[in-house]
């Protein structure tokens, strides 16, 4: 992995985590929290989307959407678990 791809990976994770935080809770989680949530969301969506035969396309915008949807799902599950 090159330095440029690592920076893009972290930026997409941060943006996806921030978007998911805004959608689900109404605020972000700080830079590190957003990156972690975005990266975990990308892994979740990377597992679920192929299993459901869903494709958002390729490119940076699709990657951000992909990671954001996964991060929103992650935050919703965490919210349900916290309420229980």
Residue pairs with C-beta under 8 A, 6 or more apart in sequence:
1 9
8 60
9 39
10 35
12 38
12 42
12 60
12 63
12 64
12 67
13 34
13 35
13 36
13 37
13 38
13 39
13 42
13 67
14 31
14 34
14 35
14 38
15 34
15 38
15 64
15 68
16 34
16 37
16 38
16 41
16 42
16 64
16 67
16 68
16 70
16 71
17 28
17 29
17 33
17 34
17 35
17 36
17 37
17 38
17 39
17 41
17 67
17 71
18 28
18 29
18 34
18 38
19 64
19 68
19 71
20 37
20 38
20 41
20 68
20 71
20 72
20 74
20 75
21 27
21 28
21 29
21 33
21 34
21 37
21 75
22 28
23 68
23 72
24 72
24 75
24 76
24 79
25 75
28 34
29 37
37 71
37 74
37 75
38 67
38 68
38 71
39 67
40 70
40 71
40 74
41 67
41 68
41 69
41 70
41 71
41 72
41 73
41 74
42 63
42 66
42 67
42 70
42 71
43 70
44 70
44 71
44 73
44 74
45 66
45 67
45 69
45 70
45 73
46 66
46 70
48 54
48 70
48 73
49 55
49 56
49 66
56 62
56 65
56 66
